[in-house]
Amino acid sequence: MTGPENPQFDQITKIFSPCNGYAIVMKDKGYQGILYGVYDLTKNTVILPCDFYDIEVKAAFIKAYEPGYTLTCDVYTVQGVLVQTWDQIKR
């Protein structure tokens, strides 16, 4: 599921609780460092690519933190649909 079989990520770091088939995954992107995303294990599809500094799951939403700005995050549904950007949250 990881490595050459699945180039989108290097390893699974956490399974959503309660388990719904979604997992937080990570990929070592070299000079960019280790970045995180969300993967649907049941459908073998990427929900959010490994482009984020950190991922948090809050109820039915995902907070995805931008690299380099640990307090800057966008909010997504568990289907990967953007709900609110950081600029909207700040208001």
Secondary structure, DSSP 8 states (H G I E B T S, - for coil): --GGG-TT-SEEEEE-SS-SSEEEEEEE-GGG-EEEEEEETTTTEEEEEEEESEEEEETTEEEEE-TT-TT-EEEEETTS-EEE-HHHHH-
